[in-house]
Amino acid sequence: MAMTRLARVPKPEQTTEWGGRGTIAYVSEASKKEFLNLPPEIHARLQLASAQLDTQNSIVRRVIVGRFTPPKISTVEKYELARYNVDWPSPTAEHDVLDPPRKTSRTMVARIQYNKTKTDYMEYLWSHIPQWEMSDGQLKEREVTRVELVKIAARAIRERMADLGLPTSDFTVALHCFGSFCSGFAIPSSEMDLTVVTRGVPSILDSELPRLFKAAYIAAGFNVYTEPEGPIAFTVQEKCEDETSECIPLYNIHFENVALKMRTTTLLRCYRACDDRVYEMGVFIKYWAHARQIDDPKAGTLPSFNYILMLLHYLMKVATPPVIPNLQLSNIGMRNLEWIEGHETFFWDNFEEIARVAGKGVLTSNRQSAGELLRGFFTYYSPVESGNRRWSTRYSKFNWKNDVVSIRNPNLISKEAKRWDYSFFNKDGTRTWNFLAIEDPFNPNNNLAKSISKDSVFIIRREFERVNMIMNCAEFVPGFGWEWANNNDEVGEDIFDDRIPATLKPAD
């Protein structure tokens, strides 16, 4: 194809004045005196500078429309060409020079998200979630301590076997992790659950292992607390640099079979892979529950694991459209039929495949932000309406008296349907009821919340009501941030302020 020769533009005539619109020369003499009030020589210099810039811009315009090819391009001209995103020579010349369309930059997205934090309290709180996550450094520190605990345990077994005259070269010991540190929902205050796995250790030592390990950890400088009852043999605390520092129990050592709990850990990890919002909301809820001191079974409240089940129940059955599928019923991926401790643990357990499918947007069509979903979560579990009905009327309610939290059953179910609406007797012979019902994902006959009392349920319900009230009453005050007024017209407390521990009395 023959090339079209660019027509040379005649050299423009030199002019002494510049009268183009948009330049200083376009301003009238009267406006100069009235508004600018500048000396005449300043106006002359500005006119000359404006004329030079317009001449340079005209070169760029002619280059773009393909009418002129200057042999040399100055730095200013190169800048102008780059500003208009024009290749040299332009393969797609435009007839008019227009500013390039604005693209949505990361800064603009951040600004939009920041503005949302001024219009919705839950969006504001959601923006703080990264501060509550486990950092890589914290995870590595926990792993270093876990490895140290393994070495101490192995040394204790070796010394005991040597005392008994047994060979010490053919045994192994490990502390396998399960719970939140494996499911992906750990926060800095989370305790690490470890189960003891041994091979080649003589059976005569099985009953001695808890005592051996406990003595070895104490000798190594750890604080050790024995659990009077329950699945945990004892809890190990990190070493304290000084006596005044606060040590948080970090490692729970289990000696009994925890295969079903490890399978449950895998289930939660797979749900975490379904959507990043599951993780973000899980971190938020666990941080809130810990701050408000309602996540301690020893004090009569729920373990944090149960709050994650409450979250999954909401995202699966209440949020519209659902945020996550039911992995125990899902027909998207392959599922493994596995029986553990007499319970069927059938679910889609390929973590990598779930993450890959989720990345394609196949698992959900829900596009709500984590902040909006958090608002729905706390509204759903709050027994009473509070504050702005613009929000509260949009969400359904969990009936604490009749409903069951379940991620196994595809439908919403009641206590009556599971025959959990009757009283039963505790191990000590006292009579009680299922004040709160949370179904075990793999053992549908087990109510995970059956041990908490009526007073404990009341405290937990009241905490949901408190969040619902604050998030509907809080207003953004320029210069102060988000504030809300209590019944005494005083500034209300923060949503994460520590709750004064209440005395939990057993149910009558």
N, C-alpha and C positions, 0 to 999 in steps of 0.2 A: 504494500500500500504506500502510495506516495506521501511523503511528509509535507505538511503545510508550513511554509516559511512564515515565521512571525513577522508581522508588519512593523517596521520601525516607526516609532512615534516621533513626530517633529519636536525639536528642542523648544521648550516653552520660552516665551519672551520674558526678559527680566522686567520686573515691575518694582516700583519704589514703594508702593503701598499694598497692604494686604487687607482685603475687606471681606474675607470669608466668614460665614456664620460659625459661631463657636470659638472665635478668636477674640483677643483683646480689642482688635481694630473694629470689631462689630459694635462695640459699646459706643454710644454717642458721646459727643463732647459734654453735654449737660450731665449725663450719668457719670462721666469721669469725675467731674467736679463735685457732684452731689454725693456719690457713693464711694468712689475710690480715693479721691483727694490725694493723688500722687503727683509728683513733679512731672512735667512734660517729658524730660529726658528718660524717666523710668518707663513711661508709656512707649516711647520709641524703642527702647531695648526689648520690651515685652513683645512689641509688634514684630521685631526682627526675629526673635527666638521662635515665636509662633509660626512665622512664615517658613523658617528653616525646618521645623518639625513637620509642618504640613507637607512640605516638599518631599521630605524623606518618606512620609506615610504614603504620598501619592506614588512614589516609586514602588513601594510594596504592593499597593493596589493594582498597579499596572502589571507587576510580576504575576500576581495571582490570576488576573484575567488573561494572561498570556500575550500581552501586547508589547512587552519590553523585557530584554534580557541584559542587565548591566554587566559589563565585564568584571567589575569588582563589587563586592558587597561589604559595606562598612559594618562595624560592630553594632551600631544602632539598628541598621537594616536587618542584620542577622537576628537581633532580639525581636524585632517586629515580626519577622517571618516565623520565628519560633512561637511567638505569642499567638499567632493565628493558626498554628499547627500546619504550616504549609511545607511540603517537600520542595526541593529545588532540582529541576523545574517542577511545578505543580502538575501531577498527573490528572487531577480532578479540579480544574480551575473553576472558581465561582465568579459570577458576574458582579457580586457585591461583597464587600468585606464585612463579615459579621463576627461578633465575639463568639467563641466556641461555646457550645451548650455546657452548662454547669453539671459536673458529675457529683454524685453523692459520695463524699469523702468520709474517711473514718472520723475526722474531726466533726463533720456535720452530723454523722450518726450519733457520736458521743453527745453532741449538743442537744439533739432531739431527745435522747435518753435522759439527759440531765433535766430538760424542761419537763419531762414526764414525772420526774421525782418531785416536782413542785405542784403537780396536779393530783397525784395519787400517793397516799401515805405508804401503801404496800409496795409500790414501785420504788419509792425512796428506800424502804427497808431492804428490798431485794437487791439494790445496788451495793449493799454492804456485805453480801454473802461471801465474796472472795476473802474478806478479813477473817471469816470463821472457819475456813477450810484447813485441812491438814497440809502443811507445806512439805515439799520434798525433803527438806532438812529434818523436819520432825519425824517423818516416816523413816528416814535412814537411822535416826537416833533410836527409834523404837526397835528397828531390826537389829542394830548393834547389840542392844540389851538382850533381845531374844536369843541371839547367838551365844552371848555370854552365859545366859541361863542354861542353855543346852550343854555348854562345856562344863559348867559346875555340876550339873546332874550326871553327866558321863563320868566325871572324876569321882563323884560320890559312889556310883555303882561299882566302878573299878576297885576302889578301896575296899568296899564291902565284900566283893567277890574274892579279893586277895586275902582278906581276913578268914574267909571260909575255905581257902585253899582251892578255889575254882579258877579255871583258865580265864584270863581277862582279855583275850584278843579276838574273841568271836562274838561280840555283841555290838549292837547299835542302839542309840537312843535319839529321839527327835521330839521337838515341840512343834506340832502342826497348828497353824493359825486358822481360826474360823471366826465368824461374827462380822462386825462392822469393818474391821481392817481388811477383810477379804471381799466383802460385798461392795465396798466402795463408799460407805456412808459414815466413815469415821470422822470425828472432829477432835481437836486437841484434848478435850476432856474425856475422850472415850477410853475404856479399858480394853486391853488386848486379851482375847480368850485363846488359851493354848491347851491342847490336849496332848498327853504323853503317849508316845508310840515307841515301843521297844521291840527288838528282835534279838534272839539269842540270850536273853536274860533268864536265868533259871526261875521256874515258877515259884520256888520257895521264897523268892524275894518280892513277889508281887504285892504281898500285904505290907512289906516294909518300905516300899518306894515312897509313899507320902511322907513318912517320918524321915527317911534319908534325905529327900529333897529339901524338906523344910529346914532341917538342921544345917545342910550345906549352904543354903541361901542365907541363913542367919549368920553363919560363920564368914560368908563373903561380904557382909555388910548391908544386906538388904533387910528391909522391914517386912515381916511375914505375919499375916493374920489368918487364923484358922476359922473357917466357916462352921458354925455349930450344926447346920443342916443345909441340905440342898446339894446340887450337883457339883459345886465348886469345892475342891479340897482345901485350898487356901489361896490367899491373894498376896502377891508380892508387890512391894513398893520400890520405886526407884531409890537409889542412894541419895541422901540429903547432904549437901555441902555444909550446911550448918543446922543447928538444932531448931532455929527459928523459922527456917524455910518450910513452906507448905508442900508436903509430899502427897501426890494424888495416886491412889491405887491404879496401877497400870496393867498388871498381868494376873489373870485368873487362871490357875492351873487346874485342869480337869484330868481325872484318872479313869472315869467311867466311859462307856461307849457313847460317843457323840456323833455317830454316823448320820443320824437323822438331822441333827443341828447343822452339820456340814453340808448336807443336801439342801437344807433351807437357805444356807448362806449362798449357795450357787444360784438358787431361785431368785433371791434378791439381787444378786449381781447381774443376772440376765435382765431383770426389770430395770435396773439402773442403765443398762445398755440400750434400752428402747428409746430413751429420750433424755437429753441433758437436763430438761426441766425436772425430771424425777430426782436427779442428784441435787440440783439447786434447792428444791423444796425440802428434800430430806435433810440437808445441812441446816437450813433455816429452822425447821421444826425441832431437830435435835438440840440445836443451840438454845432455842426458846425453852424447851422442856427442861434442859439442864439449868438454865439461869433461874427458872421458876421452881426448881427443886421438886419436880414431879416425875423424875425418871429413875427413881431408886427403889427397887423392890424391897430392899431391907427396911425402908421407911414406910412401906405399905402402898407405894404407888407403882406405876407401870414401868417395865424396862423399856428402853428407847426402841427396841425391836418392835414393840407393839404399836408405837406411834408411826413407824414406817409402814406397817400393815394398814393402819387407818388411812395413811396417805395413799397407798396403792388402791385401796377400796374406793376412795373418792375419785382418783384419776381414771379408774377403770369403769365405774358404774354410775357416777354422778356427773362428772364433767361432760359437757356436750359440745362437740363430739368427744368420744373417749380419747384420752391422751395415750393410753397403753392398751395393748390387747391382753386377753387372758392367756398366758403362756401354757397353762395346763389344759387349755381347750383349743389353742391355736392350730390351724391347719396350714400355716405358711411354711414352717420348717419341719425338719425331721425331729421326732421326739423319741426318747429312750424309755422303755418300760423297765423300771427298776423298783424292786421291793426292798425296803429297809425296815428292820424291826417290825415286820408284819404289816407295814403300811405301803401302799402304792404311791410312788413318787414320780409319776408320769408327767413330764413337761418338756417344752422345747428348751434344751439346755446348751445349745451351741452359741456361746457368747460372741464369738467372732462373726458368725453368720447373722446373728441378731443385729449387731452393730453395723454390719454392712448393709443389711436391708433397711435399717432405720435411717442410714445416711441417704438412701434414695427416696425417703419420704413416703414409704409404702405403709408403715405401721399406723399412722394417724393423719387425719386432716385437720386436727385442732391447731390453731395458730394463736391461741391466747398466750399472753406473756406469763412468766412465772409469777409476777406480782399479782396479776388478775386471778390466776389459779389459787394463789395463797389466800386471797380475799375470799374466794369461794370455799376453800377448805375450812377456814375458821368460821365462816358463816354457817356452813353445813353442820358442824359439830357444836355450834353454840345453841343451847336450848331456847334462848329468848332473842327477840329482835332488839336491836339497839341502834340508836343514832339515825343515820341517813337511810331512809327506806328506799332511796334510789338504788342502793346496792343490795340491801337485805332481801327485797322482794324478788330478786332475780334468781335466788338460789333455794333449793329444797333443803329440808332439815333431817338430821339424824335423830331418830326417836331412841333416846337412851334407855327407856323402859322396855321397849319391844324389839328393836332392831339388832341385827348381828353384823359385825364387821367381818367380811369374808372376801378373799380373793380367789378362792377355789370354785365356789358356786357361781355360775354365770348370771344369776338373778339376785335381786335383793331378797333376803330371807329374814324371818322373824325368829325370836326365841321360842315361840310356840311351835313353829315348824320343826325345830331341832329338839323340842322337849326340854328346853333350858329355862322354862318359866316356872319350874317347881323348885322347892327348897331341897337341900341335900345336907349331909353331915360331913364336917371336916374330920381330919384324922384324930383330933382331940375330942371328938364327940359333940362339938357344938353345931348347932343348926344354922345354916346360912342360905343365901340365894345368889343367883348369878346377876349381880347388880350391873355388870357390864359384860358383854359377850363379844369375844374376838376369837374367831375360829382358827384353829391350827391349819396351815395350808396343806399338810399331809396327813393329819389325824383329825378328821372332821368331828369326831366325838369328844375332842379335847377343847375346852374353853380356856384359852391362854390367860384370861383375866379373872378366872373364877376365885382366885385367892384374895383379891382386893376387897376391902370392906365398903360398906355404904358411905362412911365418912370419906374414904379415899376417892370414891367416885364423885362425891360432892365437890371435893377440892379440885379434881381434874376438870369437871364441868364448869366450875366457877372460873378456872383459868381460861378456858375457851371463851366464856362470856366476856371476860376482861379484855382479851384481844379484840373481840368483835366490837366492844364498846369503844376502845381506843382508836381503832382504825376507822371508825365511822364518825368520831368526834374530832379527831386531829385536824388541824388547819395549818396551812403554811403561812408563817408570819415573816415578811421580809426583814432580814437582819437578825432573826432569831432562829429560823428553821421551823420544823414541825412542832407544834405545841397543842395541848388540849387542857381544858379547865375542868376540875372536878366539881363535886357538889358544893364545895365551899368557895368556889370561884378562885381557887388556887391552881397554879400550874401543876398538871397531872404528872405522875411518875412515868418513867420510860417503860416501854413494853418489855424490856429485858431486865428491869431492876430485880434484885434478889427478893424472893418471897420469904417472909419470916416463917420459919417452919412451924406448922400447927401440930398440936398433939393429936395423933391418929388413934382414936379409940376403936376397939372392935365393935362390930355391929351387934345390936341387941338381939 
